[in-house]
Amino acid sequence: MSFGTKTNERPGTRAQVRYLRVSAYKAREVLDLIRDQHVDDADGILEFTDRAVATEIRKVLASAVANAEHNDSIDPNELYVSACFADEGPTLKRWRPRARGRATRIRKRTCHITLIVSRMDPKKLEQRQAKVSAAVGRGGVRRDAAEARRARVAKSQAARAERDHDHDHDHDEDVVPGEPTEETIEMANAVEEGDAGDLTDEVEDAAENEVPGEPSEAVMDAVEEAAASEPPASDEEKS
C-alpha cells in the first residue's frame, strides 16, 4: 500500500523561507495560483497578485530558480513549479484590552513556505517552446525572460542617468551673467580672512618692537597728521 511521496523526498530543487509573519491560509491561496506553472509564468502571476505575501513568495521562487541554475546546472527556461506548500509555524500570543477590564487574545501567526522547481517534461517543454515561438512571431512576447529583465534594467539605468544629467544642467542654467556665484563669494571671503590675518600679524610685530616710555610709530604718525591738518597761525594770534 503506497501513500505517495513524502514532502521531504519530492524530487527537484527547493527553496524555503521560515517563520514568515503571515498565516499559512493566506500563503496557500497565493501558492495555489502558481502550482504546476512555468517559472516565468509564475513570476508574472506573483508580480501582479494583489497580496502582500506574493512579494515574499516571489523571492522564494527566484531563490529556487537560482539554486537550480547554479547547483544543478539546469536551464531556467526549462523549469516549472512542481510543488509548493505552506506549513504552520509557531503562533505568537498577545493581548488586547477591552471594555470592563476584560482582554482579548491576539494570535500573530507564522508559516514556513517551501517551493520546489523541476525540469519540465520534454513533450510539454516542446509544446511550450512552439507556443512561445508563435507568440514571438506575432510580436506578443519576448523569447527569453532573462533578456527582457536585463533590457528593462538597462532602460531604467539610462533614464536615471539622463535625469541626473538634466538636473545638473538645470543648476548650470541658474547662474546669471554678471552676478557673483557661490564659488567666487567663497574665494572673496577667504581672501578677506587672509588679509585680516596679515594685519593682525603686523600689529603684533609692532607691539613687540615698542620700547617702554617712548612714543610708538602709531602715535608719531597721528601727531604728524594733526600738525599737517592745522591751519597756520595769523599775525594777531602771534602777538
C-alpha positions in Angstrom: 0.0 0.0 0.0 1.5 3.3 -1.1 0.8 6.7 0.5 2.7 8.7 -2.1 6.0 10.6 -1.9 6.8 12.3 1.3 7.1 16.1 1.4 10.9 16.0 2.2 11.5 13.3 -0.5 10.0 15.1 -3.5 12.5 15.5 -6.4 13.6 18.8 -7.6 15.4 21.9 -6.4 13.9 23.7 -3.4 14.0 26.9 -1.6 12.4 27.7 1.7 11.6 30.6 4.0 10.8 30.0 7.6 8.9 32.0 10.3 7.2 34.3 7.8 4.9 36.6 9.6 1.7 35.7 7.7 -0.8 32.9 8.2 -0.5 29.7 6.3 -4.0 30.1 5.0 -3.2 33.4 3.2 0.0 31.9 1.8 -1.8 28.8 0.4 -4.2 31.0 -1.5 -1.3 32.5 -3.5 0.6 29.3 -3.8 -2.4 27.6 -5.5 -2.1 30.2 -8.3 1.5 29.2 -9.4 1.5 25.4 -8.8 2.4 23.5 -12.0 3.2 26.7 -13.8 6.4 27.6 -15.7 8.7 29.7 -13.6 8.3 32.7 -16.0 4.5 32.4 -15.9 4.6 32.0 -12.1 6.8 35.1 -11.7 4.4 37.1 -13.8 1.4 35.9 -11.7 3.1 36.8 -8.5 4.2 40.2 -9.8 0.6 41.3 -10.4 -1.1 39.4 -7.5 -2.6 41.9 -5.1 -1.5 40.1 -1.9 1.4 41.2 0.4 2.6 37.6 0.7 3.1 37.4 -3.1 6.2 39.5 -2.8 7.8 37.1 -0.3 6.8 34.1 -2.4 8.3 35.7 -5.5 11.6 35.9 -3.6 11.4 32.2 -2.7 10.8 31.4 -6.4 13.8 33.4 -7.5 15.9 31.6 -5.0 14.7 28.2 -6.1 15.5 29.1 -9.8 19.0 30.3 -8.8 19.6 27.1 -6.9 18.6 25.0 -9.8 20.8 27.0 -12.2 24.0 27.2 -10.1 23.8 24.0 -8.1 22.1 21.6 -10.5 23.1 23.2 -13.9 19.5 23.4 -15.2 18.4 26.0 -17.7 15.9 28.3 -16.0 13.8 28.2 -19.2 13.1 24.5 -18.6 11.9 24.8 -15.0 8.4 24.8 -13.6 6.9 24.9 -10.1 6.5 21.2 -9.3 5.4 21.7 -5.7 4.7 24.5 -3.3 3.2 24.4 0.1 2.9 26.4 3.4 3.2 24.8 6.8 2.0 26.4 10.0 4.7 27.9 12.3 4.6 29.0 15.9 1.8 31.4 16.9 2.7 34.5 18.9 0.2 35.2 21.7 -0.7 38.8 22.5 -3.5 40.5 24.5 -5.7 43.5 23.6 -7.5 45.4 26.4 -11.3 45.5 26.1 -14.2 47.1 28.0 -14.9 46.4 31.7 -11.4 45.1 32.4 -11.6 42.2 30.0 -8.9 41.2 27.5 -9.0 39.5 24.1 -6.3 37.2 22.7 -4.4 38.2 19.6 -2.9 35.5 17.6 0.0 36.5 15.3 0.5 33.5 13.1 3.6 32.4 11.2 4.3 29.9 8.5 7.1 28.1 6.6 6.9 28.3 2.8 8.6 25.7 0.6 8.8 25.9 -3.2 10.2 23.2 -5.4 11.1 23.6 -9.1 11.9 20.8 -11.5 12.7 20.2 -15.2 9.7 20.1 -17.4 8.7 17.0 -19.3 10.3 17.1 -22.8 6.9 16.9 -24.6 5.5 19.7 -22.5 8.7 21.7 -23.0 8.5 21.3 -26.7 4.8 22.4 -26.8 5.7 25.5 -24.7 8.6 26.4 -27.0 6.4 26.1 -30.0 3.7 28.3 -28.3 6.3 30.9 -27.3 7.8 30.9 -30.8 4.4 31.6 -32.3 3.7 34.4 -29.9 7.1 35.9 -30.7 6.3 35.8 -34.4 3.2 37.8 -33.7 5.1 40.3 -31.6 3.3 39.3 -28.4 6.2 38.2 -26.0 9.9 38.0 -25.9 11.7 34.7 -26.3 13.9 35.0 -23.2 12.6 36.3 -19.9 16.1 36.9 -18.5 17.0 39.0 -21.6 13.8 41.0 -21.1 14.7 41.7 -17.5 18.2 42.8 -18.5 16.7 45.1 -21.1 14.3 46.7 -18.5 17.2 47.3 -16.1 19.3 48.9 -18.7 16.5 51.1 -19.8 15.8 52.3 -16.2 19.5 52.9 -15.6 19.7 55.0 -18.8 16.6 57.0 -17.8 18.1 57.7 -14.4 21.4 58.9 -15.9 19.5 61.2 -18.2 17.5 62.6 -15.3 20.7 63.3 -13.3 22.3 65.0 -16.3 19.3 67.2 -16.8 19.3 68.1 -13.1 22.9 69.2 -13.3 22.2 71.2 -16.5 19.3 73.0 -14.7 21.7 74.0 -11.9 24.1 75.4 -14.5 21.3 77.5 -16.1 20.5 79.1 -12.8 23.8 81.2 -12.9 23.0 84.8 -14.0 25.8 86.5 -16.1 27.4 89.4 -14.2 26.4 88.2 -10.8 28.9 86.5 -8.4 28.5 82.8 -8.0 28.9 80.8 -4.7 32.4 79.9 -5.7 33.5 83.5 -6.2 31.9 84.6 -2.9 33.7 81.8 -1.0 37.0 82.9 -2.7 36.4 86.5 -1.7 35.7 85.6 1.9 38.9 83.5 2.0 40.9 86.5 0.7 39.4 88.8 3.3 40.2 86.4 6.1 43.8 86.2 4.8 44.2 90.0 4.7 42.8 90.3 8.3 45.3 87.7 9.5 48.2 89.6 7.8 47.1 92.9 9.5 46.9 91.2 12.9 50.4 89.8 12.5 51.7 93.3 11.6 50.1 94.8 14.7 51.6 92.1 16.9 55.1 92.7 15.5 54.8 96.4 16.1 53.7 95.9 19.7 56.7 93.6 20.3 59.1 96.2 19.0 57.8 99.1 21.2 60.1 100.5 23.9 58.5 101.4 27.2 58.4 105.2 27.8 58.8 106.1 24.1 56.0 107.0 21.7 55.1 104.3 19.2 55.1 104.7 15.5 51.3 104.9 15.5 51.5 107.9 17.9 54.1 109.7 15.9 52.0 109.2 12.7 49.0 110.7 14.4 50.9 113.7 15.6 52.3 114.4 12.2 48.8 114.1 10.6 47.4 116.6 13.2 50.1 119.1 12.6 49.7 119.0 8.8 45.9 119.4 9.1 46.1 122.6 11.4 46.0 126.0 9.6 49.0 128.3 10.0 48.6 130.9 12.9 47.8 134.6 11.9 49.9 137.7 13.0 47.2 138.7 15.6 47.4 135.3 17.2 51.2 135.5 17.3 51.0 138.9 19.1 
